[in-house]
Amino acid sequence: MSSSKRVRLDDLPGVRAAATAAGRSIALANGVFDLFHVGHLRYLQGAKAEADLLVVAVNSDVSTRANKGPGRPVVPEEERAEILEALACVDHVVLFDSKDVVPVIRALRPDVQVKGTDYTPETIPEAAEVRAYGGRVAVAGDPKDHSTTELIGKLEATRR
């Protein structure tokens, strides 16, 4: 099931143009968002506070396997995207297949790219890409006390 919040990579230049025309800023958050937890929610709420619109780029199943290994994701991409689309703080959701979010950044040119607190502004891998066109990077969310990988480990431990 898809909502009006879902966009394709090809739609992002139009999202950028419409926001610019309306005088609105765009924040980009990205991640796998597998086994959605409160840390994800706090990250996205913090990202939304950085701009007028929040676009969330979600690693597709292919991209997730490339980054996390063959056992991931637990939840399929369509379901992960649907959960994000249901959040009030999220304006648009885009799935992406690449290993990193650079193609999304190039298509959207967000005013601010927001990462979770497992990063600092100095360690954000795509910071140079964002700063090259005058964008900024930010960190949002609560301390990294929540982890899908950790949740999966706890679930596996209880099955032993």
Backbone as numpy.savetxt, mean C-alpha at the origin, in Angstrom:
# Nx Ny Nz CAx CAy CAz Cx Cy Cz
-15.32 -9.51 -6.47 -16.18 -8.32 -6.47 -15.29 -7.08 -6.47
-15.58 -6.16 -7.35 -14.79 -4.95 -7.47 -15.65 -3.74 -7.13
-15.04 -2.72 -6.60 -15.79 -1.52 -6.24 -15.33 -0.36 -7.09
-15.99 0.76 -6.91 -15.61 1.96 -7.66 -14.28 2.51 -7.18
-13.76 1.99 -6.09 -12.45 2.43 -5.59 -11.30 1.77 -6.36
-11.58 0.66 -7.03 -10.53 -0.10 -7.71 -10.12 0.61 -8.99
-8.83 0.76 -9.16 -8.28 1.32 -10.39 -7.18 0.40 -10.90
-6.84 0.57 -12.17 -5.76 -0.19 -12.78 -4.53 0.71 -12.84
-3.38 0.11 -13.03 -2.14 0.88 -13.16 -2.28 1.94 -14.26
-2.93 1.57 -15.36 -3.13 2.49 -16.48 -4.02 3.68 -16.11
-4.83 3.54 -15.07 -5.75 4.61 -14.64 -5.05 5.67 -13.79
-3.88 5.35 -13.25 -3.24 6.24 -12.27 -2.89 7.63 -12.80
-2.41 7.78 -14.04 -2.17 9.14 -14.53 -3.44 9.99 -14.52
-4.59 9.37 -14.81 -5.87 10.08 -14.76 -6.27 10.45 -13.34
-5.99 9.56 -12.38 -6.24 9.86 -10.97 -5.40 11.06 -10.55
-4.13 11.07 -10.97 -3.23 12.18 -10.67 -3.76 13.49 -11.27
-4.15 13.43 -12.55 -4.62 14.63 -13.26 -5.88 15.19 -12.60
-6.80 14.32 -12.23 -8.05 14.77 -11.60 -7.77 15.40 -10.23
-6.87 14.80 -9.47 -6.53 15.35 -8.15 -5.86 16.71 -8.30
-4.94 16.82 -9.23 -4.25 18.09 -9.48 -5.25 19.17 -9.88
-6.16 18.83 -10.79 -7.17 19.78 -11.26 -8.07 20.25 -10.12
-8.32 19.37 -9.16 -9.18 19.70 -8.02 -8.39 20.32 -6.86
-7.07 20.46 -7.04 -6.25 21.02 -5.97 -6.08 20.09 -4.78
-6.14 18.79 -5.04 -6.05 17.80 -3.96 -4.71 17.06 -4.03
-4.18 16.72 -2.86 -2.92 15.99 -2.78 -3.19 14.50 -2.66
-2.19 13.71 -3.05 -2.30 12.25 -3.04 -1.19 11.64 -2.20
-1.59 10.74 -1.31 -0.64 9.89 -0.59 -0.72 8.49 -1.18
0.42 7.83 -1.26 0.49 6.44 -1.71 1.00 5.58 -0.56
0.25 4.55 -0.24 0.69 3.53 0.72 0.74 2.22 -0.06
1.60 1.31 0.34 1.64 0.03 -0.37 1.99 -1.11 0.57
1.62 -2.31 0.14 1.94 -3.49 0.92 1.17 -4.69 0.43
1.40 -5.81 1.11 0.72 -7.06 0.80 -0.65 -7.09 1.48
-0.71 -6.68 2.73 -1.94 -6.65 3.53 -2.59 -8.03 3.63
-1.73 -9.04 3.85 -2.17 -10.42 4.03 -2.55 -10.58 5.49
-3.64 -11.26 5.79 -4.15 -11.38 7.17 -4.21 -10.00 7.82
-5.11 -9.18 7.33 -5.24 -7.78 7.74 -5.33 -7.67 9.26
-4.52 -6.79 9.83 -4.50 -6.62 11.29 -4.47 -5.14 11.65
-4.54 -4.84 12.94 -4.64 -3.46 13.41 -3.43 -2.61 13.00
-2.26 -3.21 12.88 -1.09 -2.47 12.42 -1.30 -1.94 11.01
-1.92 -2.77 10.14 -2.25 -2.31 8.79 -3.21 -1.13 8.85
-4.25 -1.24 9.66 -5.24 -0.18 9.78 -4.61 1.13 10.24
-3.78 1.06 11.25 -3.14 2.28 11.78 -2.19 2.90 10.76
-1.51 2.07 9.99 -0.64 2.56 8.92 -1.46 3.32 7.88
-2.57 2.73 7.44 -3.39 3.36 6.41 -4.06 4.63 6.92
-4.51 4.63 8.15 -5.10 5.85 8.72 -4.05 6.96 8.81
-2.84 6.60 9.20 -1.75 7.57 9.25 -1.39 8.09 7.88
-1.39 7.20 6.88 -1.08 7.60 5.51 -2.14 8.57 4.99
-3.40 8.30 5.29 -4.49 9.18 4.83 -4.32 10.58 5.42
-3.80 10.67 6.63 -3.61 11.97 7.29 -2.56 12.83 6.59
-1.76 12.23 5.71 -0.69 12.94 5.00 -1.16 13.68 3.75
-2.39 13.41 3.26 -2.85 14.00 2.01 -4.38 13.95 1.94
-4.92 14.55 0.89 -6.38 14.56 0.70 -6.91 13.20 0.25
-6.16 12.54 -0.60 -6.56 11.24 -1.14 -5.53 10.18 -0.79
-6.00 8.97 -0.51 -5.10 7.85 -0.25 -5.30 6.77 -1.31
-4.22 6.50 -2.03 -4.19 5.39 -2.99 -3.37 4.29 -2.34
-3.92 3.08 -2.31 -3.22 1.95 -1.72 -2.86 0.97 -2.84
-1.56 0.74 -2.99 -1.05 -0.22 -3.98 -0.84 -1.54 -3.26
-1.50 -2.58 -3.76 -1.47 -3.90 -3.13 -0.68 -4.86 -4.00
0.31 -5.50 -3.40 1.07 -6.52 -4.12 0.12 -7.62 -4.57
0.14 -7.93 -5.86 -0.66 -9.04 -6.38 -0.13 -10.36 -5.80
-0.83 -11.43 -6.06 -0.36 -12.74 -5.60 1.02 -13.05 -6.18
1.23 -12.74 -7.46 2.52 -12.98 -8.12 3.63 -12.18 -7.44
3.37 -10.89 -7.19 4.35 -10.02 -6.54 4.62 -10.49 -5.11
3.57 -10.90 -4.41 3.73 -11.37 -3.02 4.62 -12.61 -2.97
4.37 -13.56 -3.88 5.22 -14.77 -3.91 6.67 -14.41 -4.19
6.89 -13.45 -5.07 8.26 -13.03 -5.41 8.97 -12.44 -4.19
8.21 -11.76 -3.32 8.79 -11.10 -2.16 8.79 -11.95 -0.89
7.77 -12.78 -0.72 7.58 -13.49 0.56 7.77 -14.99 0.46
7.83 -15.52 -0.76 8.02 -16.96 -0.92 6.75 -17.66 -1.36
6.88 -18.96 -1.68 5.78 -19.71 -2.31 4.55 -19.92 -1.43
4.69 -19.81 -0.11 3.55 -20.04 0.77 2.65 -18.83 0.96
3.00 -17.73 0.36 2.24 -16.49 0.55 1.73 -16.01 -0.79
0.66 -15.27 -0.84 -0.14 -14.83 0.31 -1.08 -15.93 0.81
-1.56 -15.76 2.01 -2.58 -16.65 2.56 -3.93 -16.28 1.96
-4.19 -14.99 1.87 -5.46 -14.47 1.35 -5.25 -14.01 -0.10
-6.10 -14.45 -1.04 -5.93 -14.07 -2.45 -6.06 -12.56 -2.68
-5.41 -12.08 -3.74 -5.35 -10.64 -4.02 -6.72 -9.97 -4.10
-7.69 -10.60 -4.72 -9.02 -9.98 -4.85 -9.66 -9.75 -3.49
-9.48 -10.68 -2.58 -10.05 -10.53 -1.23 -9.29 -9.47 -0.44
-7.96 -9.45 -0.57 -7.18 -8.42 0.13 -7.57 -7.03 -0.36
-7.74 -6.89 -1.67 -8.14 -5.60 -2.25 -9.54 -5.20 -1.77
-10.45 -6.15 -1.72 -11.82 -5.85 -1.30 -11.87 -5.36 0.15
-11.09 -5.95 1.02 -11.02 -5.50 2.41 -10.55 -4.05 2.46
-9.51 -3.73 1.71 -8.98 -2.36 1.70 -9.99 -1.37 1.13
-10.71 -1.77 0.09 -11.71 -0.91 -0.52 -12.82 -0.55 0.47
-13.07 -1.41 1.44 -14.14 -1.18 2.41 -13.77 -0.16 3.48
-12.49 0.19 3.57 -12.04 1.13 4.60 -12.34 2.58 4.21
-12.87 3.34 5.14 -13.22 4.74 4.89 -12.00 5.57 4.52
-10.84 5.25 5.06 -9.64 6.06 4.81 -9.04 5.83 3.43
-9.48 4.81 2.72 -8.91 4.45 1.41 -9.77 5.00 0.28
-9.14 5.75 -0.62 -9.86 6.32 -1.76 -9.76 5.46 -3.02
-8.60 4.87 -3.26 -8.40 4.02 -4.44 -7.49 2.85 -4.07
-7.72 1.72 -4.73 -6.89 0.52 -4.56 -6.42 0.07 -5.94
-5.13 -0.20 -6.04 -4.57 -0.72 -7.29 -3.70 -1.93 -6.98
-3.90 -3.01 -7.72 -3.05 -4.19 -7.60 -1.85 -4.01 -8.53
-0.68 -4.49 -8.08 0.49 -4.41 -8.96 1.29 -5.69 -8.90
1.87 -6.06 -10.06 2.59 -7.33 -10.20 4.09 -7.23 -10.01
4.65 -6.03 -10.06 6.10 -5.88 -9.98 6.61 -6.20 -8.57
7.90 -6.48 -8.47 8.50 -6.82 -7.17 8.49 -5.62 -6.23
8.63 -4.40 -6.80 8.56 -3.19 -5.98 7.49 -2.25 -6.52
7.27 -1.15 -5.82 6.16 -0.24 -6.12 6.56 0.89 -7.09
7.78 0.86 -7.61 8.27 1.93 -8.49 7.35 2.17 -9.69
6.85 1.13 -10.39 5.95 1.42 -11.53 4.69 2.19 -11.10
4.20 1.94 -9.92 3.03 2.66 -9.39 3.40 4.12 -9.13
4.56 4.33 -8.51 5.03 5.69 -8.24 5.17 6.47 -9.54
5.74 5.83 -10.56 5.95 6.51 -11.84 4.62 6.87 -12.50
3.62 6.02 -12.38 2.32 6.27 -13.00 1.50 7.30 -12.22
1.60 7.29 -10.91 0.76 8.14 -10.05 1.42 9.46 -9.66
2.73 9.43 -9.47 3.47 10.61 -8.98 2.80 11.19 -7.72
2.72 10.38 -6.67 2.05 10.86 -5.45 2.81 12.03 -4.83
2.07 12.89 -4.15 2.70 14.00 -3.43 3.55 13.46 -2.29
3.09 12.38 -1.70 3.83 11.75 -0.60 3.67 10.23 -0.68
4.78 9.54 -0.55 4.76 8.09 -0.44 4.94 7.78 1.03
4.04 6.97 1.57 4.04 6.68 3.00 4.35 5.21 3.23
5.33 4.96 4.07 5.69 3.60 4.46 5.39 3.42 5.94
5.37 2.17 6.39 5.14 1.86 7.79 6.37 2.10 8.64
6.18 1.93 9.94 7.24 2.28 10.90 8.40 1.29 10.92
8.36 0.27 10.06 9.54 -0.58 9.93 10.57 0.13 9.03
10.22 1.31 8.53 11.12 2.16 7.74 11.36 3.47 8.47
12.40 4.17 8.05 12.60 5.57 8.42 12.65 6.33 7.09
12.50 7.65 7.11 12.59 8.37 5.82 13.90 8.07 5.08
14.95 7.75 5.81 16.26 7.46 5.19 16.34 6.06 4.59
15.48 5.14 5.04 15.57 3.75 4.56 14.48 3.37 3.57
13.61 4.31 3.20 12.55 4.01 2.23 13.20 3.76 0.87
13.05 2.53 0.33 13.79 2.17 -0.88 13.47 3.04 -2.10
12.25 3.52 -2.20 11.84 4.29 -3.37 11.95 5.80 -3.17
12.57 6.24 -2.09 12.63 7.67 -1.75 13.23 8.51 -2.89
14.29 8.04 -3.50 14.94 8.81 -4.58 13.99 8.98 -5.76
13.23 7.94 -6.07 12.24 7.99 -7.16 11.20 9.08 -6.88
10.73 9.16 -5.64 9.71 10.12 -5.26 10.28 11.54 -5.22
11.44 11.67 -4.64 12.06 13.01 -4.52 12.47 13.57 -5.89
12.73 12.70 -6.86 13.18 13.13 -8.19 12.18 14.05 -8.87
10.90 13.89 -8.61 9.90 14.77 -9.22 9.32 15.78 -8.22
9.93 15.86 -7.03 9.49 16.85 -6.04 8.54 16.33 -4.99
8.31 15.02 -4.97 7.46 14.43 -3.94 8.24 14.26 -2.65
7.53 13.84 -1.61 8.19 13.58 -0.33 7.82 12.20 0.18
8.59 11.72 1.14 8.31 10.43 1.77 7.98 10.68 3.24
7.20 9.78 3.80 6.81 9.89 5.21 6.64 8.48 5.78
6.64 8.42 7.09 6.44 7.16 7.81 5.20 7.34 8.67
4.33 6.32 8.70 3.09 6.42 9.47 2.78 5.08 10.12
1.93 5.14 11.14 1.46 3.93 11.80 2.02 3.79 13.18
1.63 2.73 13.84 2.11 2.46 15.19 3.45 1.73 15.11
4.11 1.57 16.25 5.36 0.79 16.22 5.10 -0.59 15.62
6.08 -1.17 15.01 5.91 -2.44 14.30 5.72 -3.58 15.31
4.56 -3.55 15.99 4.25 -4.59 16.98 3.36 -5.68 16.39
2.97 -5.52 15.12 2.06 -6.47 14.49 2.68 -6.91 13.18
2.60 -8.21 12.90 3.21 -8.74 11.70 2.43 -9.95 11.22
2.09 -9.96 9.92 1.41 -11.12 9.35 2.29 -12.36 9.47
3.59 -12.21 9.21 4.51 -13.35 9.30 4.48 -13.93 10.71
4.45 -13.04 11.71 4.37 -13.47 13.11 3.04 -14.18 13.40
1.95 -13.63 12.87 0.63 -14.27 13.05 0.62 -15.67 12.46
1.18 -15.82 11.27 1.23 -17.13 10.62 2.05 -18.09 11.48
3.17 -17.61 12.02 3.99 -18.44 12.91 3.22 -18.90 14.14
2.44 -18.00 14.75 1.63 -18.37 15.92 0.58 -19.41 15.55
-0.06 -19.23 14.40 -1.07 -20.19 13.96 -0.45 -21.57 13.72
0.71 -21.58 13.10 1.38 -22.86 12.83 1.80 -23.53 14.13
2.24 -22.74 15.10 2.67 -23.29 16.40 1.50 -23.93 17.14
0.32 -23.35 17.01 -0.84 -23.92 17.73 -1.33 -25.21 17.06
-0.96 -25.44 15.82 -1.38 -26.66 15.11 -0.44 -27.83 15.41
0.73 -27.56 16.00 1.69 -28.63 16.25 1.33 -29.45 17.45
